[in-house]
Amino acid sequence: MEMKRIFSTRRLVFLSILVALGAVLHVVEGMFPIPLPLPGVKLGLANIVTLFAICLYGLRGGVAVATARVLLGSLIGGIFLSPGFLLALSGAILSTLVMAWLFKHTSCFSVIGISMAGAVTHNMGQLLAASLILRSSAVFYYLPVLLLAAIPTGLITGYILRSLLDRLEKTGQLRIMKME
Amino acid sequence: MTRGDKFLAAAILLTAILAIAFPRLHSSLFPVATSSARAVIKAQGKIVREVVLSDSGGRSTLVVNGRAGPSTIEVEGKRIRMKEANCPDKICVRQGWIEKPGDSIACIPGEIIVRIEGAAPLDAVTR
């Protein structure tokens, strides 16, 4: 009896590479806070990898990469099951769901717009988790700042993904990665 | 960038500006006497201290025990800040001083929140 597979072996290999990339970006980025007096603002480089997985394999690919990346990244960073881990997990899952939905069901946004939407929902997911942990709505005081920060960070990560997709398209590697 | 992208960026920007501007506008139209504002300090879900913030108050520090260990909070006149904390990221410390009602400092690893509440209810209103 053959088990029903969610991903083919080929896709599984590419997903694993993306998880490794995402985990490294997640950890390295956590080591270098942006030198701004803003609480918790990050570029969100790991988000590039999640959105790339969505572009390749849809919602399932994105969720698989995002959750595996957060688990692995926080194990490496030593924050597994800490509040920081819960924040990262809820932000990653919420943004992945929203980005995958936008990618599949809308046509008016490019990856840059979807990346911005991902940055915004990532921050909202984090604040939601923070408010649950702290049992207080005071953290939503940060929302405007995080919304403002999401525009440049979403733009930058979106442009990086755009140029990555263009290059892979030109060399034909994107088609190879998308094959079953 | 497509038109949709630009629209989205504009919508986010507008929401953020409104969210920043509205409380300021509100507090300038209906000013509260900040001389009687107070800071409410919560640790692990419970209110542990309330500090009255006034110009006449001098500099003082207090220690609050959070989940990540003791944190030092400093009050200076109407301002309050997280001076030292045992949490790993120190986001709360880097935020610096806060002084307006509604402002808050949240330390997530330590589960500590410092929030400035508005003035006490008015004593009387004459029309």
Interface residues (C-beta under 8 A of the other chain):
Chain A: P33 P37 P39 G40 I79 S82 P83 G84 L87 T106 C108 F109 S110 I112 G113 M116 A117 V120 A130 I133 L134 R135 S136 A138 V139 Y141 Y142 L143 P144 V145 L147 L148 A150 I151 L155
Chain B: M1 T2 R3 G4 D5 F7 L8 A9 I12 L13 T15 A16 I17 A19 I20 K42 G45 P88 D89 I91 C92 R94 Q95 G96 G102 D103 S104 A106 I108 P109 E111 I113 R115
